[in-house]
Amino acid sequence: MFTVFDEELDRTAREIRDRHRSYAAGRWTGEELAAHQLDAFRTTLDYVKKHSVFYGRHLAGVDPASITSLAPEQLATVPFTTKDHLRQEFADVLSLPMHKAWIFYETTGTTGRSTPCPRDNTDSLHNNTALTVYYDTIFREYGDEQIIAVSGPTELHAFGDTFGEVCRNLGHAVAKMWPHSPMVGFDRALETLRVLPATGLFSTPGMALTLAKKARAAGLDPKRDFRLDVIMCTGELASPSLLENIGEVWGARVHNALYASQEASVMGAAGTDGALYTAPLLNLYEVIDPDTGHAVDPGADGVRTGELVVTSLYQGSKPLVRYRTGDLVRLAPPAAGRSLPAPTLEVLGRTRDTLRIGGRDISGYDLEELVLTHPRGYLDYQVVIDAVDGRDELTLRLELPEDRTGVRLDEGEIVRAVDDRLGVPLHFAYGPLGSVTTTGAMVSWKAARVEDRRLAAPDEEQAAALAVAGGRAQ
């Protein structure tokens, strides 16, 4: 609505909307997309060199006009931006002064110093338009009488504002709540979900499971006593099997809704077919070898696996250039018959969190998918890695409903799958996990669902819990 008070913004908003709708409808050729990305890439380089103190120094030797293609050898002439740059340079990374933003956010600080992430109207228009167009493919299946609950972390996070505005764009009512807040709490959040009744929920996977646990503890059945049709999960590692389990617990369709960060905003979003799609009008995507920094060649299937690097293709408060996300991804080319024409992403975890178990490397995402492919109906889980007599062993800890309603569990199937993939034994433990898989703080999506006890030693300050949270919420 704010755009009606600014004719230029109103015109810009309509142009962005029409551009995203046209792209999502498949009306762009590959040549048109490449030309758009090249022009926007050079525009971003020029913009940040002129407006950002950091980039004025960092890109001093880069001439935007010299970039004549998006070939890896040309992109390699532009230096990377890293998380350390953002922490060290702080506000000098910004391309606009703080008063030019419409709102201030900051990173959660769970992996280092919190950094400022203001958004101006340009940032929000580009990102929220992309989400609106993508999510329209999902929500249109559920009709016009929807009430969407948005369960985000803190007031300094974009979660609530972003999803609230996107749902408003789609014509749906919104209820914002944060169960960890002392003013809300889980009992009140559950009552709100039930009484409205909410037909959709945006939350982390962990929050969706915790709400189900709290509902069970209150004598409620998530399937019977709630109306949820769709759950949009983001903020934590989320394998397809975990999402399917959440769907079975709630009797809802569950999507891996968003791959984003406070720093880089939207990098991927869900379509109705369950895939996580890139947003090529928002970002230029590269996949590099995290050790060498060189571009990764696609495999025979066209898939590239490595660290994701993104460059903002719009010019707002804090566009980033060749930003190393630190996330390990699989990036697949567009495929016919999908709900959107963009390449798809699988976020496998942090590059530094790749695990070596039984002498074999595995990402946190693939480990979660491995152990959770078969069990259904659990309310929480954790994977523990131990070394016993020099041999790696896994323990899958599961919290099940007391009456085991809806539980499907064949231990033998899971043991065989783990042995085939990793060649290590797997044990099972059942019972409440308590606060083990949550931080207990206002930021709940750094849940330590993989605990590597091989790392622990009495004289080390290193925590044993690896928070393999590859997909971080915006």
Number of C-alpha atoms within 10 A of each C-alpha: 6 8 15 10 9 11 10 10 16 14 13 16 19 14 12 18 18 14 17 23 17 13 19 19 13 13 12 14 10 9 9 10 14 16 14 14 22 17 17 21 26 18 16 22 26 19 19 26 20 12 18 21 16 20 23 20 10 17 19 10 11 16 14 18 11 10 18 12 16 16 10 14 11 12 17 14 14 18 14 19 20 16 16 11 15 21 15 12 15 16 20 18 26 24 24 21 14 17 10 14 17 14 16 16 18 17 19 17 10 10 9 11 15 15 21 21 27 26 23 20 17 18 22 19 19 22 20 22 23 25 25 23 22 24 20 16 16 20 20 11 11 12 8 12 9 20 21 27 29 24 22 27 24 17 13 17 21 25 22 25 16 18 23 21 18 22 23 14 15 16 13 18 16 21 17 17 22 23 20 20 14 8 9 14 13 18 14 14 20 21 13 16 23 16 11 14 17 23 21 25 24 25 26 26 27 27 23 23 21 19 19 24 22 16 19 15 12 11 9 15 16 22 16 10 15 21 20 25 21 23 27 23 26 26 29 26 29 28 22 17 18 24 21 19 23 26 23 19 24 25 19 21 18 25 28 27 30 25 27 20 19 22 21 19 24 23 26 29 25 26 25 19 13 17 21 24 26 26 24 22 21 23 26 22 18 22 24 21 17 18 9 8 15 15 20 18 14 14 10 7 8 12 17 23 22 24 27 26 24 21 25 28 25 21 22 25 25 27 25 28 25 22 23 21 20 19 21 29 25 16 24 20 14 15 12 7 8 15 20 24 21 21 20 23 24 22 27 29 26 22 22 12 19 18 18 12 20 16 12 10 12 18 22 28 24 16 21 24 16 18 22 22 17 16 18 21 22 25 24 25 24 21 20 19 21 18 15 9 7 7 12 19 19 21 17 18 19 20 19 20 20 9 7 11 12 13 17 12 14 11 13 9 13 21 18 15 16 17 13 10 14 20 17 17 15 22 14 13 12 11 13 16 15 10 10 15 22 19 13 11 11 15 18 20 27 22 24 21 25 23 23 19 15 13 15 15 11 6 6 9 8 10 13 18 18 18 21 26 25 28 29 20 25 23
